[in-house]
Amino acid sequence: MTKLYLLILSSLIFYSCKTASKSYQKGNYSDAIEIGIKKLQKDPNDNETKELVKAAYTIAVNQHEDQIRSLSNSKNANRYERIYNEYVQLQNIYQSIKQSPSVSNYVKPVNYAEFIETYGNKAAEVHVVNAEKWQAENTKAAYREAYNEYRQALKYKKNDVDLKRKRDSAYNQALTKVLVVPIQNYGGYNYSSSYQLQNFQNEVMRTLSYNMGSEFVKFYSEWDLRSKNLEPDQIMELNLGRIMIGRPYEERSERNVSKEVVVKETVYKPDSVVKQYATVRAKVITTRRTLISEGDLYITVRDVKGRILWDDRFTGQHQWQTEFASYTGDERALTDSDRSLLNRNNNNNAPREEEIMEQLYRQIQNDLSYRLRNYYSRY
């Protein structure tokens, strides 16, 4: 058992070393360092792997520093970000080596934290300058760009309180604040003034709050604006128009059916039976009862000067239908399908007005949500 264990361990060490060597030969020096360190954690006295890690580190540092020198001499707008990223990669290698004291003492890696801070500040400053240029234009679109620039700057100076304040200020300037006026019912249908209308209003507000797809548009009730001491940029009015709960109307159709049936059987003996057939007929009267209900919601979006920015109409429709039948003539002529229609109650669970209104609201809500997302996606 001991010999088998040693054999497996030797194989793993050999594989690890060979893998580090392969990464080195392919020019994957960071990988070679990582793999070599893992190998040395198991065998700190492996001088061959130490030399490989040291060589890989030297080459990796030279490559990154060559790239840094090239970027330093360029006029590229994002050169500081790219230099910063080069130093981050060098620092990652430094951190990996420092995890193993024996490797660190042998390789003596350089700590690049100071360079990361320096070029992080330079990269952040570029974004701040860009943000200030955008802010000078004093438009919502420009403030959106400024906000994004400040966000980029904060990637390099995460705890800078002043930067966070400027970012938040730019966001507030970029934000389009929409006052949503409570839905008015001009449809003349009393049922819409019940709790369902309030539920519908709440659903609309939830949709506006979470599903518009733009971080630069927010919707407020009148109470929200007053409590936050904000002024709206737009005013959205939603008004219920025509609400029509349909009356059932019926369509009748008749059809004649017939079938050959046994009318008489004569038994002469158990294995000798004579059947006499005849045609029986009946008339099936089918009634199709249909109920169609409709409702409209009108939207008007204005700016604070009262100018209409967008107006539209959203329509919901509820349709219910059932069929039942009666017949005259001989019942034996009926099929199973005919009989199922006969057994239906002629009321057949007609929907209640509450159910109809719920369906109308749902359809209007879905259509409203879709078109609102399209409209405000430009903001």
Residue pairs with C-beta under 8 A, 6 or more apart in sequence:
13 39
13 42
13 43
16 35
16 38
16 39
16 42
17 39
17 46
17 48
17 49
19 35
20 32
20 35
20 36
20 39
20 49
20 52
20 53
21 32
21 52
23 29
23 31
23 32
23 35
24 32
24 52
24 55
24 56
29 56
29 57
29 59
29 60
29 63
30 56
30 60
30 89
30 92
30 93
32 52
32 53
32 56
33 53
33 56
33 57
33 60
33 93
33 96
33 97
34 96
36 49
36 50
36 52
36 53
36 56
36 103
37 53
37 96
37 97
37 99
37 100
37 103
39 46
39 49
40 46
40 49
40 50
40 53
40 100
40 102
40 103
41 100
43 49
44 100
44 102
50 103
50 106
50 107
53 97
53 103
53 106
53 107
54 106
54 107
57 93
57 97
57 107
57 109
60 90
60 93
61 90
61 93
61 110
64 86
64 87
64 89
64 90
67 86
68 83
68 86
68 87
71 79
71 82
71 83
71 86
72 79
72 83
76 82
77 126
78 123
78 126
80 119
80 122
80 123
80 126
81 123
81 126
83 119
83 122
84 116
84 119
84 120
84 122
84 123
84 156
87 112
87 115
87 116
87 119
88 116
90 110
90 112
91 111
91 112
91 113
91 116
93 109
94 109
94 110
94 111
94 112
97 103
97 104
97 107
97 109
98 104
98 109
120 156
120 157
121 156
121 157
123 153
123 156
124 153
124 154
124 155
124 156
124 157
124 160
124 163
125 153
127 149
127 150
127 152
127 153
128 149
128 150
128 153
128 163
128 166
130 145
130 146
130 149
131 145
131 146
131 147
131 149
131 150
131 153
131 166
131 170
132 146
134 142
134 143
134 145
134 146
134 149
135 142
135 143
135 146
135 170
135 173
136 142
140 173
140 174
140 175
140 176
140 216
140 379
141 174
143 170
143 171
143 173
143 174
144 174
144 216
146 170
146 173
146 174
147 167
147 170
147 171
147 174
150 163
150 166
150 167
150 170
151 167
153 160
153 163
153 167
154 160
154 163
154 164
154 167
157 163
171 216
174 216
175 216
175 217
175 218
176 216
176 217
176 218
176 233
176 234
176 379
177 218
177 220
177 225
177 230
177 231
177 232
177 233
177 234
178 208
178 217
178 218
178 219
178 220
178 232
178 233
178 234
178 235
178 236
178 301
179 220
179 221
179 222
179 225
179 232
179 234
179 235
179 236
180 204
180 205
180 208
180 219
180 220
180 221
180 236
180 238
181 222
181 235
181 236
181 237
181 238
182 201
182 221
182 222
183 197
183 200
183 201
183 204
183 238
183 239
183 240
183 297
184 237
184 238
184 239
184 240
185 192
185 193
185 197
185 239
185 240
185 243
186 239
186 240
186 241
187 240
187 241
187 242
187 243
187 295
187 296
188 243
189 240
189 243
189 244
189 245
191 243
191 245
191 353
191 354
191 357
192 240
192 243
192 357
196 354
196 357
196 358
196 361
197 240
199 361
200 361
200 364
200 365
203 361
203 365
204 238
204 365
204 368
205 219
205 221
207 365
207 368
207 369
207 372
208 219
208 372
209 218
209 219
211 369
211 373
212 219
212 372
212 373
212 376
212 377
213 373
213 376
213 377
214 376
214 377
214 379
216 379
217 376
217 379
219 236
220 228
220 230
220 232
224 230
225 231
225 232
231 304
232 304
233 303
233 304
234 301
234 302
234 303
234 304
234 309
235 301
235 302
235 303
235 304
236 299
236 300
236 301
237 299
237 300
237 301
237 302
238 297
238 298
238 299
239 297
239 298
239 300
240 295
240 296
240 297
240 298
241 295
241 296
241 297
241 298
241 313
242 294
242 295
242 296
243 294
243 295
243 296
243 357
243 360
244 293
244 294
244 295
245 293
245 353
245 356
245 357
246 291
246 292
246 293
246 294
247 291
248 289
248 290
248 291
248 350
249 289
249 290
249 291
250 287
250 288
250 289
250 290
251 287
251 288
251 290
252 285
252 286
252 287
252 288
253 285
253 286
253 288
254 283
254 284
254 285
254 286
255 283
255 284
255 286
256 281
256 282
256 283
256 284
257 281
257 282
257 283
257 284
257 333
257 334
257 335
257 338
258 279
258 280
258 281
258 282
258 333
259 279
259 280
259 332
259 333
260 277
260 278
260 279
261 277
261 278
261 279
261 280
261 332
261 333
262 275
262 276
262 277
263 276
263 277
263 278
264 275
264 276
265 273
265 274
265 275
265 276
266 273
266 274
266 276
267 273
268 274
280 329
280 330
280 332
280 333
281 329
281 330
281 333
282 327
282 328
282 329
282 330
282 331
282 332
282 333
282 334
283 327
283 328
283 329
284 325
284 326
284 327
284 334
284 338
284 341
285 325
285 326
285 327
285 328
286 323
286 324
286 325
286 341
287 323
287 324
287 325
287 326
287 346
288 321
288 322
288 323
289 321
289 322
289 323
289 324
289 346
289 348
290 319
290 320
290 321
291 319
291 320
291 321
291 350
291 351
292 317
292 318
292 319
292 320
293 317
293 318
293 319
293 356
293 360
294 315
294 316
294 317
294 318
294 360
295 315
295 316
295 357
295 360
295 361
295 364
296 313
296 314
296 315
296 316
296 364
297 313
297 314
297 315
297 316
297 364
297 368
298 311
298 312
298 313
298 314
299 310
299 311
299 312
299 313
299 314
299 368
300 308
300 310
300 311
301 308
301 309
301 310
301 311
301 375
302 308
302 309
303 309
310 375
312 371
314 364
314 367
314 368
314 371
315 363
315 364
315 367
316 359
316 360
316 361
316 362
316 363
316 364
316 367
317 360
317 363
318 351
318 356
318 359
318 360
318 363
320 350
320 351
320 356
322 344
322 348
322 349
322 350
323 341
323 344
324 341
324 342
324 344
324 345
324 346
324 348
325 338
325 341
325 342
325 344
326 342
327 334
327 338
327 342
334 342
